[in-house]
Amino acid sequence: MSTPITKSPEVQSLLDKVAGLNGTIGDPRLKKIIRRIVGDLFATVEEFNITEDEFWGALNFVAQGAPEFGLWVPGLGFEHFLDLLRDEADKKAGLDGGTPRTIEGPLYVNGAPLVKGEARLDVDPEVGDVLFMQGRVLDAAGKPIAGAIVDVWHANTRGNYSHFDPSQSPFNFRRRIETDGEGRYRFRSLVPSGYAVPPKGTTEQLLDAIGRHGKRPAHIHFFVSAPGYRHLTTQINIDGDPYLHDDFAYATRDGLIPPIARHESPADLHAKGLNGPYAEIEFDFTLLKAEKPDEEVLSSRPRVSLG
């Protein structure tokens, strides 16, 4: 069996040059990363005998897909893989407990109004089941954390997010809630809907080509933070959604599917002053102590900022 050309001295030398390994300037770590990525792509081209037409077609598709890279990342498992790497690092460091992390996704908007204790998330008139959600922010010993910030955002009943859907008011279904003295947060909203990637977009085209769908179950996103504690990025899923365990973004995790109590009886509706069905979710967040200051803050990924 012949030796792959990618293993030849000529190609290995080319990779060293491409990555700048023959020079004395530049970032040494970045050079090694570039060499690995380019080398793996060279090997893929050779192994699958990729033609020039296939190569340039793929490159053009990637260039065309740039506006949807925020969906490619979770759809191809990269965002979940980053969570798995951090989980493994925690395990090796002997860190246990805490609310499970899961992906952020590309639809966060910074600057949502900050309220104390309790919030109303739905700004625009919309038909749907009212949702009451509440819980506490706790430390690893189960003690409440007063003054923690629960930053919450989710889609509307049609699966669309404010800002990205210009028909919605700014910060519709988006609020930051400061916990009270007992670490409690509460909000009223509407039960969100699941949704799919944009029709006929590059994400859908890519998933169609490999026989996958682009649907997400209904869910609610959270950032939870407090001074001295590790910043938590997570989301809870709405139990009973048909895509609960078939999320194209792989965000569903054990411990993030709280029970949802649905109410329709006249007595329950009267007690809440409502005319239609409503749902309730109770969920506590547990934060771990930060070992380093950078664990208390968000990563530097690009985000929309309106505040």
N, C-alpha and C positions, 0 to 999 in steps of 0.2 A: 504494500500500500504506500503510495507516494506521500511525502511530507507536505502538509499544507503550505502554500506559498506564504501565508501570513507568518509562518515560523521561520522563513528563510532569513539569512543575515541581511539581505537587501531591504526587506520590508521592516524588520526589526530596527534597522538603522533609520529608515524613513520615519517610523513612529517616534524614535528618540528626537529626531529633528523637528517633527510636527509639534511635539509637546515642549520643545525648548529645553530638553534635558542636556543638550550639548553646550548651552550657554551658562553664564554665571549670574545672570540677573533674572528677576521674576520670582514668583511664589513657588517654592519647592513642592508644597502639598498640591497646589493646583496643577502643576506640571504632571505629577503622578496620576491625578484624577483624569486629566485630559488624555494622557497616554492610554489609560485603561479603557475609557469610553470609545476613543477612536479605534483602538485595537480590537475591541469587541465588535464594533460595527464592521471593520474590515473582515473579521472572521465570519460574521453573518453573511456578508456579501459573497464570500467565497463558498461557504458551506451550502448555501441555497442557490448558488449560481445565478445571482440576481442580475438581470439584464440592465443595460443602460436605460431603456424605456421604463422599467420598473423602478430603478433608482431615482430618476428625475421625476417620475410620477409621484413617488412617495415624498420627495423633497418639496414639490409644489403643493402637495396635499397638506404637509406640515405647515408650510408658509400660509396657506389659506386658512388653516385651523387655528392660527395664533389667537384670535379673539375668544376662542373656546378652550384655551389651555387650562383655565380654571376648572373645567369639567373633565378634560382628558386626565388630569392628575388623579382625581378620585376614581374615575371610571376605569383606569388601567391599574388601579390598586396601589399607586405610589403613596397616597396620603395615609391609607390604612397601614401600609408597610412601615412608614415612619413611626406610627403609633406602636406597632409591634416591636420595633427596635428600642423605643423608649421603655416599653414594658419589660423587655429583656434586660435592659440596663438597670432598671429598678430592682428586678429580681436578683441580679448579681450583686447589687449593693445592699441587699437585705431589706429593701423598702417594701412594706406591705400595707394593705388597706387603702382607703381613699376611694372616692368615686372613680369608676373607670373613665379614662380619656377616650375620646373618639374624634373623628375628623371635624374640622371647622367648615369646610366648603368655601365657595368663592363669593357668597352673597351677604357677608357682614357689611354693615355701614357704621362707621364710628360717629359718635356724637349724639346718640339717642338721649332724650330727656332723662334726667336723674330725679327719682322720687324716693321718699323714705317709706319703707315698710310695705306699702301696697300700691299697685298700679292698675290702670285700665289700658290694655294694649290696643284694642280695636278703636281706631279713630274714625274710619269711614263707615257709613251705614252699609250693612251687608247681612244677608240672610244666612243663618247657620246656627248650629248648636252652641250655646254659650259654654265656655270652659272656665272653671274655677280651679286654679292650681296654687298650692301652697306647700311650705315645708320650712326646714331650717338649714342653716349652714353651720356645720360642726367641725371641731378638730378631731384628731385621731382618737382622742380619749372620750369623745362623745359630748364635749362641752361646747355650748353655743359660741359662735363668733359674731359679736355685735359689730356693726359697721362694715360688714363684707358687702361687696358689690355683685349683684346677680344681674348680668347683662343678658337679656333674653331677646331672641328674634325668631320669627317663623313666617311661613307663607300664609296667604289668605285661603278662603275656601275653594278657590280656583287653582291653587298651587302656585301663585305668583307672589313675589316679594316686592315690597315698597322700594322706591328708588329705581330698581331695575324694571319695574312696571310703572310707567309714568302716569297711569290713570289713578294710582293711589296717592294719598296725602303723604308728605314727608314723615318718616318714622312710624307709619302705620304698622302695627304689630312689632314694634321695637321700643324697648324701654330698658333703663338701668334702675335697679331697685336696691336701695341700701337697707340691709337687715336691721331690725330693731334690737333692743337690748337683750332679747332672748334668741337672737340669731334668726328670726323668722322673716320670711318674704311671702307675699301674696300677690296674685294678679288675676284679673278677669280678662278673658279674651274670647275667641271663637275657636272651636276645634279645627285645626288646619287640615288641608287636603294633601295627599301625596301628589307627585307630579313627575313629568318626564323631561328629558333633555330637549332642547329646541328641535322641532320637526325640520327635517331636511338639512340640519346643520352638520358640521364635520364630525361632531361626537356621535350623532346618530348614524352617519354614514360608516364610521369606523366600527361601531358596535354591530351594525347590520352585517358588515362584511365578515365578522367572525361569529355570527349567529347568536348575539347577545341582545338583551333589551336595555333601555336606558331609563328605567323607572325607579323612583324612590318611594318608600313608604312615608306616610305622614309622620312628621317629627317636629321637635322644638329644640332650637339651638341655645346653648348657654356658654358664656364665659363667667367663671366665678373666681373672685380674687379678694384678697385681704392682705394687709401688710404683714410680712413675716411668713407668709404661706405660699406654696407653689400655685402658680396660676393654672386653673383648670379649664380646658377646652373640652366640651362634651355636648351631647344631645340626648334627649329621651325620645323613644318611639311611641306612637299611639298603638296600643295593643289591639289586635284584631285586624290590622291592615293586611290586605292580601299579599303585599310585598314585604311584610315584616322581616322575613328571613331570606329575602331574595332582592336585596338592595343593590343596585348597580354600583353604588359607591362603597359597599362593604362596611357601612358605619354601624350596623346593628351589633350590639355587644351584650353579653349577659350582665345583668345588673342595671341596665338602662331601659327596661321595659316595665314601667310601673303599672299596677292595675289601674284601670279607668272605670269609675263608677258612673253609670248613666241613669238619669232620673227622668221619669215621664209622668209620675203620679200627680194628680191635681194638688194634693197636700204639699208635696215637695216643691212644685212650681210656685204655689202660693207663698210658701215660706221664703222663697228667694225673690218674690215679686216679679216672676217671669210668666210669659204666656206660651213658651215652647220648651222642648227638651233641653236639658243641660247635662254637662259632664263634670266630674271632679277627679283631680289627680293630686295625690300627696307624695312629695319626693324630697328627701333630705340629701344635701350635698356634704361630702366629707373632704376637707382639705388637709394636705400633709404639710408639715413644716418645710420651709425652704432652707436648703443648705447653702445656697449662693444667691446673691441679689438678682442675677439674671433669671432665676427660676420664678421670680415673682411677676414677671412681665410677659407680654405677648411676644411671639416671634416677629421677625422683621418682614414677613411676607407683605406684599402690597395689599392695601385695603382702601375702600372708598372712605373718605372723611368729610363729613358735612358740619361737624360741630366746631 
